[in-house]
């Protein structure tokens, strides 16, 4: 029977070592892919529990938690208490995992500094102060005008009860990973955008969020209300859409929707600041 030295000289041990190294590299690549799937699922669906992710991805919760630990160590995700809309039951809220700013940076958020510099220049060129804010708002409205026209045909073609979902599909096609869900409390639903390509810029210029909400209101034919924004630090941009459209006032404006107090618990600041970075 050949000894170890003879096997080594014949290259057998070297081959086994190479095979083991190749297998390890293949396993590392597979884990990296799974980890990216976990991060992408959080991006597409918003802050998620380990159980939610396991069900979505067909993995065990133990495997998901292992990947979440690795992503958290890399500052890609962070754990936080789950936000409860409406009545909160007994016990502590479940932990959910949300993308950090670093995690969002991995998903095509480019030119943030350039965009912020351009908007700052617009504001300063208009004289700063309220005039500067008005100039930025005018730019933000002009920016979303073309986007709104593309969405209008899609939304108008849908039945009234399906228009919010049609808008969500149009937004998803543009990379916003949008979904809808029933709003607990007053009759209506929530339009949820799980990704925002301009989130970092909107932290400094909430006019971008405000212009977008105005477009949603015009497209859906009803007053909408922002409950949360990614730019404000929330996991998802959430917009409340009343179930029944409100007729326009005689002066051409929209009547305000009932304040959805029951749909807000911890998101009061988000609703009022519309994307402003908290102090």
Secondary structure, 3 states (H helix, E strand, C coil): CCCHHHHHHCCHHHHHHHHHHHHHHHHHHHHHHHHHHHHHHHHHHCCECHHHHHHHHCCCHHHHHHHHHHHHHCCCEEEEECCCCCCCCCCCCCEEEEECHHHHHCCCCCCHHHHHHHHHHHHHHCCCHHHHHHHHHHHHHHHHHHHHHHHHHHHHHCCHHHHHHHHHHHHHHCCCCEEEEECCCCCEEEEEECCCCCHHHHHHCCHHHHHHHHHHHHHHCCCEEEEECCCCCCCCEEEEEECCCCCECCCCCECCCCCCHHHCCCCHHHHHHCCCCCC
